[in-house]
Amino acid sequence: MSLSLKHIPCPAGNRCTAFQCIFGHDKDKAKADGGGSSEPVEAEALSLSDQDRPSKRLKVDATELSNSSRAGVASDGLTRQRPAGNGRQILPQSATRPISPPPLKRKAAPSAQTAKAPATSSLATKHQQPAAKPGASSGSKATAPAKPKKAETLNPRLLQSSPASHQNRLKLLRLVHEEFKRLNNELKRNGKDQEQNLLLSDQDLIIRALDEEQACAIEKPAVYSNVMKNKIMHYKRMPVAQWREARLKEKRDAQRKPHADDMVDGEPRKIETGLTHAQEVQLLRRILTPLDDMGNHGYVPAVPTEEQIKSAVDGMEAAKGWEKCDRCQQRFQVFPGRREEDGALTTGGACKFHWGKTYVPDRLPGDRARVPKRYHCCGQEVGDSTGCFTHEHHVFKASDPKRLAAVLNFAETPENPLAPADRAVCFDCEMCYTVNGLELVRLTATSWPTGEDLLDVLVQPLGEILDLNSRFSGVWPDDLAAAEPWSVDDDLKPSRESEETGSEDGELKPKRKQLKIVSSPEVARDLLFSLISPSTPLIGHGLENDLNAVRIVHPTIIDTVLLYPHKMGLPYRFGLKTLMSVHMNRKIQQETGPKMQGHDSGEDARAAGDLVRLRVMDVWNDLKRKGWRVVDGGITAPEGEGALTEAFIEGRFKLA
């Protein structure tokens, strides 16, 4: 005998989800009055709130509903137990839980593309891909997460690893939100009419509190509670005047141009000197880099002697290959030519390190809390971890000129009558880590001021390669493996570009030059010597590194590091990327990072040349204001200074 309580109304009412409920419902009365119907039965969609309900309810056919009940499977996809032997229906453990899959949240304003699409069920909509955010690029590799546009409640956001219980996070979040609300109300009450744009809406206050709490939970999980309490006390003691200043700074930061390393705004700066190429090269004499007392900053003014080289070799033999890792600072041993017993190149196991530079995050005005440094590569605080990247070998860098000469000695630029007198050369080198330290792996030279390619070759290092440093050098193992040997009959310029190739993540890599490879750094140096003479200006950024990589002692150089010096002087310096953003309004070196192609040495060489040409334009504008003119193709000084023209052009002294 089955139990029937149809005469008793169901306590859950229309929200009842029980299969074949034993209590009475309105639809049972309708069936009794109408004698049944073959129309589809409308299944009630469950949700925790009205905003969570789907825009269209799921229609379930009555025939399918009966078939699924015979199979012991409910229409919502959940397996139900069959009636017991006494005929009673055994209900699921929780009859009030939402069915799976959960209904989609109702969208406030559907896009035009969604409006054109045919209406679909909520179950089908769940499997559609989410719409891309406006302005987002599918090929973007690293974009800052935008604030969610949907309305959020004052509830801590879900994290993969929570630093505290939900109850504690909610309590601290509400306290921060209360202080934000208090400061906003005081600003609204005491602020002037022109300060009304500094006010935050209720939703903005919630998002601001959520962002503050989430950042603290992610960045300081170990001391989350203490940091949050300090923030609460900080805002509790903050006067409305300080809050106003903080809001004004946020407004200014939102309106002004972002940091130079991140973005440029507007068109790139154009350089127009009004001079011929030969005249521009003539003015280069005014901005040559003096090499006096530059030995302390990495420049090698003279070729090391045989005695100096012998002392360096003796020191290396006494060290027995022990070095300090340039990345993780661990001591390890290196074996040029490989260790005999097992063929190992290094000891010490794998190297774990951070490949990104450190930075100090911004803080609000009046915030006196210590702001620790973080790494650009992973965002971790300095000291929190030993590294975010692992390589199989430790590496080292040798900077002593005597030790560099022990691997390959330096050479002075020889006289070359074939080198054009009306041309300067921009050059840039890429290095890789070998058992000998940093060695040359690519050499690029371009003509100045035209930017025409003169030389671009790969270089086979002298020692066994430990790490190509591809993230920054732009040279990959495939490049060396596929490169054809360079011969005397080959043109120095790169002849063609390779086709687009696929990467591990499915993206297409940009076209890359198919470069020839030379057998040693000495061969690459001879190729560069064929383009220059001692009087040829060599242009580059951080030239001491490039000159030491090629082992050249050259008297005539222009280094953009010294041409655009840091306000604190050496060893502080601006990067080439920053200089190009600030002075030329151009972005370079974009293909570095986790998914990267590496630097393009040709791009870097031309960028340094553009910075030099910009300075030449400024020098010429200053001279024109003093009366200098171009007469019959030559630069002529004003009257009374004609005797000084040659000395001025040669850079022997500076005019007032």
C-alpha positions as CSV (number, residue, x, y, z in Angstrom):
1,M,0.0,0.0,0.0
2,S,1.6,3.3,-1.1
3,L,1.4,6.4,1.1
4,S,-0.6,9.3,-0.4
5,L,-0.9,12.7,1.2
6,K,-2.2,14.6,-1.8
7,H,-4.8,16.2,0.4
8,I,-2.1,18.0,2.4
9,P,-0.4,21.0,0.6
10,C,3.3,20.5,0.1
11,P,5.4,22.6,2.6
12,A,7.8,23.6,-0.2
13,G,5.0,24.9,-2.4
14,N,6.0,25.6,-6.0
15,R,9.7,25.4,-5.1
16,C,9.4,21.7,-4.4
17,T,12.0,19.6,-6.4
18,A,11.1,16.1,-5.1
19,F,10.4,13.5,-7.8
20,Q,6.7,12.3,-7.4
21,C,6.2,14.3,-4.3
22,I,3.7,12.6,-1.9
23,F,2.1,16.0,-1.0
24,G,-0.4,17.9,-3.0
25,H,0.4,20.6,-5.5
26,D,-1.7,23.1,-7.6
27,K,-0.7,21.2,-10.8
28,D,-2.3,18.0,-9.4
29,K,-5.6,19.8,-9.0
30,A,-5.3,21.2,-12.5
31,K,-4.7,17.6,-13.8
32,A,-7.7,16.3,-11.8
33,D,-9.9,19.0,-13.2
34,G,-8.7,18.8,-16.8
35,G,-8.2,15.1,-16.9
36,G,-4.5,15.3,-17.9
37,S,-2.8,17.1,-20.7
38,S,-0.2,16.2,-23.3
39,E,1.3,19.7,-23.2
40,P,4.9,20.0,-22.0
41,V,5.5,20.4,-18.3
42,E,7.4,23.5,-17.3
43,A,10.3,22.7,-14.9
44,E,10.9,25.2,-12.2
45,A,14.5,26.7,-12.4
46,L,16.0,27.0,-9.0
47,S,18.2,29.8,-7.9
48,L,19.3,31.4,-4.7
49,S,18.1,34.9,-5.7
50,D,16.1,36.5,-8.4
51,Q,19.2,37.8,-10.2
52,D,20.5,34.2,-10.6
53,R,17.4,33.0,-12.5
54,P,17.9,32.2,-16.2
55,S,16.2,34.4,-18.7
56,K,14.3,31.4,-20.1
57,R,13.2,28.3,-18.2
58,L,14.0,24.8,-19.4
59,K,11.2,23.0,-21.0
60,V,11.0,19.3,-20.2
61,D,8.6,17.0,-22.2
62,A,6.2,14.9,-20.0
63,T,7.1,11.8,-22.0
64,E,10.8,12.2,-21.3
65,L,10.0,12.9,-17.7
66,S,8.2,9.5,-17.4
67,N,10.9,7.7,-19.3
68,S,13.6,9.1,-17.0
69,S,11.7,8.1,-13.9
70,R,11.5,4.5,-15.1
71,A,15.3,4.5,-15.6
72,G,15.8,5.8,-12.1
73,V,17.3,9.2,-13.4
74,A,15.6,12.5,-12.7
75,S,15.1,15.1,-15.4
76,D,17.8,17.3,-13.8
77,G,20.4,14.7,-14.4
78,L,20.7,13.4,-10.8
79,T,20.3,9.7,-10.1
80,R,17.3,9.0,-7.8
81,Q,16.7,5.9,-5.7
82,R,13.9,3.6,-6.7
83,P,10.9,3.1,-4.4
84,A,11.5,0.7,-1.5
85,G,9.9,-2.6,-1.3
86,N,7.0,-1.2,0.8
87,G,6.1,1.1,-2.0
88,R,7.3,4.3,-0.2
89,Q,9.3,6.8,-2.2
90,I,12.8,7.4,-0.7
91,L,13.7,11.1,-1.2
92,P,17.2,12.3,-1.8
93,Q,19.3,13.5,1.2
94,S,18.9,17.2,0.3
95,A,15.7,17.9,-1.6
96,T,16.2,21.7,-1.4
97,R,19.7,21.9,-3.0
98,P,20.0,23.6,-6.4
99,I,20.1,21.2,-9.3
100,S,23.2,20.8,-11.4
101,P,24.2,22.5,-13.7
102,P,23.4,25.8,-12.0
103,P,21.4,28.3,-14.0
104,L,23.2,31.1,-15.7
105,K,22.9,34.6,-14.1
106,R,20.6,37.0,-15.9
107,K,22.6,39.5,-18.0
108,A,21.8,43.2,-17.5
109,A,22.4,44.2,-21.1
110,P,23.0,41.6,-23.8
111,S,25.4,42.5,-26.6
112,A,24.3,43.0,-30.1
113,Q,25.8,39.7,-31.1
114,T,23.8,37.9,-28.4
115,A,20.6,39.6,-29.4
116,K,20.9,38.3,-33.0
117,A,21.6,34.7,-31.9
118,P,18.6,32.4,-31.7
119,A,17.1,31.8,-28.2
120,T,18.6,28.7,-26.5
121,S,18.1,26.9,-23.3
122,S,20.1,27.7,-20.2
123,L,21.8,24.3,-20.5
124,A,23.0,25.0,-24.0
125,T,24.1,28.4,-23.1
126,K,26.4,27.1,-20.4
127,H,28.6,25.4,-23.0
128,Q,29.1,28.5,-25.1
129,Q,32.4,30.3,-24.9
130,P,32.3,33.6,-22.9
131,A,32.4,36.8,-24.9
132,A,35.7,38.5,-25.1
133,K,36.1,41.7,-23.2
134,P,36.0,44.9,-25.2
135,G,39.5,46.0,-26.2
136,A,41.0,42.6,-25.4
137,S,43.2,40.9,-28.0
138,S,43.2,37.2,-28.5
139,G,46.9,37.3,-29.1
140,S,47.7,39.4,-26.0
141,K,50.3,37.7,-23.9
142,A,50.2,39.7,-20.7
143,T,47.3,42.1,-20.0
144,A,46.4,43.6,-16.7
145,P,43.1,42.2,-15.3
146,A,40.3,44.7,-15.7
147,K,37.8,45.3,-12.8
148,P,34.7,43.2,-13.2
149,K,31.8,45.1,-14.7
150,K,29.1,43.1,-13.0
151,A,27.8,44.1,-9.7
152,E,29.6,42.5,-6.7
153,T,28.5,42.0,-3.2
154,L,30.5,42.6,0.0
155,N,31.7,39.1,0.1
156,P,35.4,38.0,-0.1
157,R,36.4,36.8,-3.6
158,L,37.1,33.2,-4.0
159,L,40.9,32.4,-4.0
160,Q,42.8,29.2,-4.8
161,S,44.5,29.3,-1.4
162,S,42.7,31.4,1.3
163,P,44.9,32.9,4.0
164,A,42.1,32.8,6.6
165,S,38.7,31.4,7.2
166,H,35.8,33.0,5.2
167,Q,34.3,34.4,8.5
168,N,37.5,36.2,9.4
169,R,38.0,37.5,5.8
170,L,34.4,38.8,5.7
171,K,34.8,40.6,9.1
172,L,38.0,42.4,8.0
173,L,36.5,43.2,4.6
174,R,33.5,44.9,6.2
175,L,35.7,46.9,8.5
176,V,37.7,48.2,5.5
177,H,34.5,49.0,3.6
178,E,33.1,50.9,6.6
179,E,36.2,53.2,6.6
180,F,36.0,53.7,2.9
181,K,32.3,54.6,3.2
182,R,33.0,57.0,6.1
183,L,35.7,58.8,4.2
184,N,33.6,59.0,1.1
185,N,30.6,60.4,3.0
186,E,32.8,63.0,4.8
187,L,34.2,64.1,1.4
188,K,30.7,64.4,0.1
189,R,29.6,66.5,3.0
190,N,32.6,68.8,3.2
191,G,33.7,68.8,-0.4
192,K,33.3,71.6,-2.9
193,D,31.3,71.3,-6.1
194,Q,34.4,70.8,-8.2
195,E,35.3,67.8,-6.0
196,Q,32.2,65.9,-6.6
197,N,33.9,63.9,-9.3
198,L,36.2,62.4,-6.5
199,L,33.2,60.7,-4.9
200,L,32.8,56.9,-5.3
201,S,29.5,55.1,-5.8
202,D,28.3,52.4,-3.5
203,Q,29.5,49.7,-6.0
204,D,32.9,51.5,-6.4
205,L,33.3,51.4,-2.7
206,I,32.6,47.7,-2.6
207,I,35.0,46.9,-5.5
208,R,37.7,49.1,-3.8
209,A,37.3,47.1,-0.6
210,L,37.4,43.8,-2.4
211,D,40.5,44.8,-4.4
212,E,42.2,45.9,-1.2
213,E,41.4,42.7,0.7
214,Q,42.2,40.4,-2.3
215,A,45.6,42.1,-2.9
216,C,46.5,41.6,0.8
217,A,45.3,38.0,0.7
218,I,47.5,37.2,-2.3
219,E,50.6,39.2,-1.6
220,K,50.8,38.7,2.3
221,P,49.1,35.4,3.1
222,A,51.4,34.6,5.9
223,V,50.6,37.8,7.8
224,Y,47.2,38.5,6.3
225,S,45.4,39.3,9.5
226,N,48.0,41.6,10.9
227,V,48.3,43.5,7.6
228,M,44.6,43.9,7.2
229,K,44.3,45.2,10.8
230,N,47.0,47.7,10.1
231,K,45.2,48.9,7.0
232,I,42.0,49.3,8.9
233,M,43.7,51.4,11.6
234,H,45.5,53.4,8.8
235,Y,42.1,54.3,7.2
236,K,40.5,54.9,10.5
237,R,43.0,57.5,11.4
238,M,43.1,59.0,7.9
239,P,41.5,62.5,7.8
240,V,39.3,63.5,4.9
241,A,42.0,65.9,3.5
242,Q,44.4,63.0,3.0
243,W,41.6,60.9,1.4
244,R,41.0,63.8,-1.0
245,E,44.7,64.0,-1.9
246,A,44.7,60.2,-2.5
247,R,41.6,60.5,-4.8
248,L,43.2,63.4,-6.7
249,K,46.4,61.4,-7.3
250,E,44.3,58.5,-8.6
251,K,42.5,60.8,-11.0
252,R,45.8,62.3,-12.2
253,D,47.4,58.8,-12.6
254,A,44.3,57.7,-14.6
255,Q,44.6,60.7,-17.0
256,R,48.3,61.0,-17.5
257,K,50.4,58.8,-19.8
258,P,51.4,55.4,-18.3
259,H,55.0,54.5,-17.4
260,A,57.4,54.7,-20.3
261,D,58.3,51.0,-20.1
262,D,54.6,50.0,-20.4
263,M,53.0,52.2,-23.0
264,V,53.6,55.1,-25.3
265,D,51.0,57.6,-26.4
266,G,50.8,59.3,-29.8
267,E,52.9,59.2,-32.8
268,P,56.7,58.3,-32.7
269,R,58.9,61.4,-32.7
270,K,60.3,62.3,-36.1
271,I,63.9,63.4,-36.5
272,E,64.6,66.1,-39.1
273,T,68.0,67.7,-39.0
274,G,68.0,69.4,-42.4
275,L,71.6,68.1,-42.9
276,T,73.1,65.6,-45.3
277,H,74.3,62.3,-44.0
278,A,77.9,63.4,-44.3
279,Q,77.2,66.5,-42.3
280,E,75.4,64.6,-39.6
281,V,78.5,62.3,-39.3
282,Q,80.6,65.4,-39.1
283,L,78.7,66.6,-36.1
284,L,79.1,63.3,-34.3
285,R,82.5,64.5,-33.3
286,R,80.8,66.8,-30.8
287,I,79.2,64.0,-28.8
288,L,81.9,61.3,-28.7
289,T,82.1,59.4,-25.4
290,P,85.4,60.2,-23.6
291,L,87.2,57.0,-22.5
292,D,89.3,58.7,-19.8
293,D,88.8,57.0,-16.4
294,M,86.2,54.7,-17.9
295,G,88.1,51.5,-17.0
296,N,86.2,51.4,-13.7
297,H,83.0,51.1,-15.5
298,G,83.8,48.1,-17.8
299,Y,85.6,49.7,-20.7
300,V,89.0,48.3,-21.7
301,P,91.2,51.1,-22.9
302,A,94.2,48.9,-23.9
303,V,95.0,45.4,-25.0
304,P,96.0,43.2,-21.9
305,T,99.7,42.2,-22.0
306,E,101.0,38.6,-22.0
307,E,102.0,38.9,-18.3
308,Q,98.5,40.0,-17.3
309,I,96.9,37.1,-19.3
310,K,99.4,34.6,-17.6
311,S,98.4,35.8,-14.1
312,A,94.7,35.3,-15.0
313,V,95.4,31.8,-16.3
314,D,97.2,31.0,-13.1
315,G,94.3,32.2,-11.0
316,M,91.8,30.1,-13.0
317,E,94.0,27.0,-12.5
318,A,94.2,27.6,-8.8
319,A,90.4,28.1,-8.6
320,K,89.9,24.6,-10.2
321,G,86.8,25.7,-12.0
322,W,84.9,27.0,-8.9
323,E,82.6,29.9,-9.7
324,K,79.6,31.8,-8.2
325,C,76.3,31.5,-10.1
326,D,75.3,34.8,-11.8
327,R,71.6,34.0,-11.1
328,C,71.2,32.2,-7.7
329,Q,74.6,33.2,-6.2
330,Q,75.4,29.5,-5.4
331,R,78.9,28.2,-5.6
332,F,79.4,25.5,-8.3
333,Q,82.2,24.0,-10.4
334,V,82.5,24.2,-14.1
335,F,84.3,21.8,-16.4
336,P,85.5,23.2,-19.8
337,G,85.7,20.2,-22.2
338,R,83.4,18.2,-19.8
339,R,84.4,16.1,-16.8
340,E,86.2,12.9,-17.9
341,E,84.3,10.5,-15.6
342,D,80.8,11.4,-16.4
343,G,80.9,14.1,-19.1
344,A,79.3,16.7,-16.8
345,L,79.7,20.4,-17.6
346,T,78.8,21.8,-14.1
347,T,78.0,20.7,-10.6
348,G,75.5,22.0,-8.1
349,G,72.3,20.5,-9.7
350,A,69.6,22.7,-11.2
351,C,69.6,26.5,-10.9
352,K,66.4,28.1,-9.5
353,F,66.2,31.8,-10.0
354,H,64.0,34.9,-10.8
355,W,64.7,36.1,-14.4
356,G,62.9,39.4,-13.9
357,K,64.3,42.5,-12.3
358,T,63.0,43.9,-9.0
359,Y,60.7,46.9,-8.6
360,V,59.0,48.8,-5.7
361,P,55.2,49.0,-6.0
362,D,53.5,52.3,-5.6
363,R,51.8,53.3,-2.4
364,L,49.1,55.9,-1.5
365,P,50.1,59.3,-0.2
366,G,50.6,59.2,3.5
367,D,51.1,55.5,3.7
368,R,54.3,55.0,5.6
369,A,54.2,51.3,5.7
370,R,57.3,49.6,4.3
371,V,56.8,48.6,0.6
372,P,59.0,45.6,-0.2
373,K,60.5,45.0,-3.5
374,R,59.0,42.5,-5.9
375,Y,60.1,40.6,-9.1
376,H,58.7,41.6,-12.5
377,C,58.7,38.0,-13.6
378,C,56.3,36.5,-11.0
379,G,55.3,39.4,-8.7
380,Q,56.7,37.6,-5.6
381,E,58.2,39.6,-2.8
382,V,62.0,39.5,-2.6
383,G,63.0,36.9,-0.2
384,D,59.7,34.9,-0.3
385,S,61.2,32.2,-2.7
386,T,64.4,31.1,-4.2
387,G,63.1,31.5,-7.7
388,C,60.2,31.0,-10.1
389,F,62.3,29.5,-13.0
390,T,64.6,26.5,-13.1
391,H,67.4,25.7,-15.5
392,E,69.6,22.6,-15.6
393,H,72.9,24.5,-15.3
394,H,74.4,27.2,-13.1
395,V,76.0,30.0,-15.1
396,F,78.6,32.7,-14.4
397,K,79.9,35.9,-15.9
398,A,83.6,36.9,-16.1
399,S,84.2,40.7,-16.3
400,D,87.9,41.0,-15.6
401,P,89.7,42.1,-18.9
402,K,92.7,39.8,-18.1
403,R,90.4,36.8,-17.8
404,L,88.4,37.7,-20.9
405,A,91.7,38.0,-22.8
406,A,92.7,34.5,-21.5
407,V,89.8,33.0,-23.6
408,L,90.3,35.4,-26.6
409,N,92.6,38.4,-26.4
410,F,91.5,41.9,-27.4
411,A,92.5,43.6,-30.6
412,E,92.7,47.2,-31.6
413,T,90.8,48.3,-34.6
414,P,93.2,48.3,-37.6
415,E,93.4,50.9,-40.3
416,N,91.0,50.3,-43.1
417,P,91.1,52.6,-46.1
418,L,88.0,51.0,-47.5
419,A,85.8,52.2,-44.6
420,P,83.7,55.2,-45.8
421,A,84.5,58.4,-44.0
422,D,80.9,59.7,-44.1
423,R,79.4,56.8,-42.3
424,A,79.1,55.7,-38.7
425,V,78.2,52.2,-37.6
426,C,75.7,51.1,-35.0
427,F,76.3,47.7,-33.6
428,D,74.8,45.4,-30.9
429,C,75.8,42.0,-29.6
430,E,73.9,39.1,-28.0
431,M,75.6,36.9,-25.6
432,C,75.0,33.4,-24.2
433,Y,76.4,31.5,-21.1
434,T,79.1,29.0,-21.8
435,V,81.7,27.2,-19.7
436,N,83.9,30.3,-20.3
437,G,81.3,32.8,-19.0
438,L,79.4,35.1,-21.3
439,E,80.3,34.6,-25.0
440,L,79.3,36.3,-28.2
441,V,76.5,34.4,-30.0
442,R,75.1,37.1,-32.5
443,L,76.7,40.2,-34.0
444,T,74.7,42.9,-35.8
445,A,75.9,46.1,-37.4
446,T,73.9,48.8,-39.2
447,S,74.8,51.9,-41.1
448,W,74.3,55.4,-39.5
449,P,72.3,57.4,-40.1
450,T,70.5,55.4,-42.8
451,G,69.8,52.3,-40.7
452,E,70.8,50.0,-43.5
453,D,71.9,46.4,-42.6
454,L,75.7,45.9,-42.8
455,L,76.3,42.7,-40.9
456,D,74.1,40.2,-39.1
457,V,75.5,36.8,-38.3
458,L,75.3,34.1,-35.6
459,V,78.5,33.1,-33.9
460,Q,79.6,29.7,-32.7
461,P,81.0,30.2,-29.1
462,L,84.4,28.8,-28.1
463,G,83.1,27.0,-25.1
464,E,80.3,24.5,-24.5
465,I,76.9,26.3,-24.2
466,L,75.3,26.2,-20.8
467,D,72.3,28.5,-21.6
468,L,71.6,30.4,-24.7
469,N,69.6,32.9,-22.6
470,S,67.0,33.0,-25.4
471,R,64.5,35.0,-23.3
472,F,66.8,38.0,-23.9
473,S,69.3,37.1,-26.6
474,G,66.6,36.0,-29.1
475,V,68.8,33.1,-30.2
476,W,67.2,29.7,-29.9
477,P,68.7,26.2,-30.3
478,D,66.8,25.8,-33.6
479,D,68.5,29.0,-35.0
480,L,71.9,27.5,-34.4
481,A,71.0,24.1,-35.7
482,A,69.4,25.4,-38.9
483,A,71.9,28.1,-39.7
484,E,74.1,27.6,-42.7
485,P,77.8,28.2,-42.5
486,W,78.9,31.7,-43.6
487,S,81.5,31.8,-46.5
488,V,83.6,34.5,-48.0
489,D,81.3,34.6,-51.1
490,D,78.2,35.4,-49.0
491,D,76.8,38.8,-48.6
492,L,77.1,40.2,-45.1
493,K,73.4,41.3,-45.0
494,P,70.7,38.8,-44.1
495,S,69.1,37.5,-47.2
496,R,65.6,36.4,-46.3
497,E,63.2,35.7,-43.5
498,S,61.7,32.4,-42.4
499,E,58.1,31.4,-42.5
500,E,55.8,31.8,-39.5
501,T,56.1,28.8,-37.3
502,G,54.0,27.4,-34.5
503,S,54.9,27.6,-30.9
504,E,54.1,25.3,-27.9
505,D,51.0,27.2,-27.0
506,G,49.6,27.1,-30.5
507,E,50.4,30.7,-31.4
508,L,52.3,31.7,-34.5
509,K,55.8,33.1,-34.0
510,P,56.6,36.2,-36.1
511,K,58.9,35.9,-39.1
512,R,62.5,35.5,-38.1
513,K,65.7,36.1,-40.1
514,Q,67.5,33.1,-41.5
515,L,71.1,34.0,-40.4
516,K,74.4,32.5,-41.4
517,I,76.7,31.3,-38.7
518,V,80.5,31.9,-38.4
519,S,82.9,29.5,-36.8
520,S,84.2,31.7,-33.9
521,P,84.0,35.1,-32.3
522,E,87.4,35.9,-33.9
523,V,85.8,35.5,-37.4
524,A,82.9,37.7,-36.4
525,R,85.4,40.4,-35.2
526,D,87.2,40.3,-38.5
527,L,83.9,40.9,-40.4
528,L,83.3,43.9,-38.2
529,F,86.8,45.2,-38.8
530,S,86.1,45.1,-42.5
531,L,83.4,47.8,-42.0
532,I,85.2,50.2,-39.8
533,S,88.4,52.1,-39.1
534,P,89.8,53.7,-35.9
535,S,88.1,56.9,-36.9
536,T,84.7,55.4,-37.6
537,P,82.2,56.2,-34.8
538,L,80.8,53.1,-33.2
539,I,77.3,53.7,-31.7
540,G,75.5,51.5,-29.2
541,H,73.9,51.2,-25.8
542,G,76.1,49.9,-23.0
543,L,79.0,49.6,-25.4
544,E,81.4,48.2,-22.9
545,N,79.5,44.9,-22.9
546,D,79.5,44.7,-26.7
547,L,83.1,45.7,-27.1
548,N,84.2,43.2,-24.5
549,A,82.1,40.4,-26.1
550,V,83.8,41.0,-29.5
551,R,87.2,41.8,-27.8
552,I,87.7,45.1,-29.5
553,V,89.6,48.2,-28.3
554,H,88.1,51.1,-30.3
555,P,88.9,54.8,-29.7
556,T,85.9,56.4,-31.3
557,I,82.6,55.5,-29.6
558,I,79.2,57.0,-28.7
559,D,77.4,55.3,-25.9
560,T,73.8,56.3,-25.3
561,V,74.1,55.3,-21.7
562,L,76.5,58.3,-21.2
563,L,74.7,60.4,-23.8
564,Y,71.5,60.3,-21.8
565,P,73.0,59.8,-18.3
566,H,71.1,58.9,-15.1
567,K,70.7,61.7,-12.6
568,M,72.6,59.7,-10.0
569,G,75.5,59.0,-12.4
570,L,77.2,55.7,-13.1
571,P,76.7,52.8,-12.3
572,Y,73.1,53.8,-12.5
573,R,71.8,53.9,-16.1
574,F,68.6,54.1,-18.1
575,G,67.6,51.1,-20.2
576,L,67.4,51.4,-23.9
577,K,63.7,50.6,-23.7
578,T,63.1,53.4,-21.3
579,L,65.1,55.9,-23.4
580,M,63.2,55.1,-26.5
581,S,59.8,55.5,-24.8
582,V,60.8,58.8,-23.2
583,H,62.7,60.5,-26.0
584,M,61.4,58.9,-29.1
585,N,57.9,57.8,-28.0
586,R,58.5,54.3,-29.4
587,K,58.2,50.9,-27.9
588,I,61.0,48.3,-28.4
589,Q,61.9,45.0,-26.9
590,Q,58.3,43.8,-26.6
591,E,59.1,40.1,-27.2
592,T,60.5,39.3,-23.8
593,G,58.9,37.5,-20.9
594,P,57.3,34.1,-20.3
595,K,56.1,33.8,-23.9
596,M,58.9,35.6,-25.8
597,Q,61.0,35.8,-28.8
598,G,63.8,37.7,-27.2
599,H,65.6,40.9,-28.2
600,D,66.3,41.8,-31.8
601,S,69.8,43.0,-32.0
602,G,69.0,44.9,-35.2
603,E,66.2,46.7,-33.5
604,D,68.4,47.7,-30.6
605,A,71.2,48.9,-32.9
606,R,68.9,51.1,-34.9
607,A,67.2,52.4,-31.7
608,A,70.6,53.5,-30.3
609,G,71.3,55.2,-33.7
610,D,68.0,57.1,-33.5
611,L,68.8,58.4,-30.0
612,V,72.2,59.6,-31.3
613,R,70.6,61.3,-34.3
614,L,68.1,63.0,-32.0
615,R,71.0,64.5,-30.0
616,V,72.7,65.6,-33.2
617,M,69.5,67.4,-34.1
618,D,69.5,69.2,-30.8
619,V,73.2,70.1,-31.2
620,W,72.6,71.5,-34.6
621,N,69.6,73.6,-33.5
622,D,71.8,75.1,-30.7
623,L,74.5,75.9,-33.3
624,K,72.0,77.6,-35.6
625,R,70.8,79.8,-32.8
626,K,74.5,80.9,-32.4
627,G,74.8,81.7,-36.1
628,W,76.3,78.6,-37.6
629,R,75.1,77.9,-41.1
630,V,75.6,75.4,-44.0
631,V,77.4,77.1,-46.8
632,D,78.5,75.3,-50.0
633,G,77.8,71.9,-48.4
634,G,80.0,72.7,-45.3
635,I,79.2,73.7,-41.8
636,T,80.4,77.3,-41.3
637,A,80.8,79.3,-38.1
638,P,79.7,82.9,-37.7
639,E,82.0,85.7,-38.3
640,G,84.9,85.9,-35.9
641,E,84.8,82.2,-35.1
642,G,86.0,80.8,-38.4
643,A,89.4,79.8,-37.1
644,L,87.6,77.7,-34.4
645,T,85.4,75.8,-36.8
646,E,87.7,72.8,-37.4
647,A,88.6,72.5,-33.8
648,F,85.0,72.7,-32.8
649,I,84.0,70.0,-35.3
650,E,86.7,67.8,-34.2
651,G,85.5,68.1,-30.6
652,R,88.7,69.3,-29.1
653,F,86.9,71.9,-27.0
654,K,83.4,73.3,-26.5
655,L,82.3,76.8,-27.4
656,A,80.5,78.9,-24.7
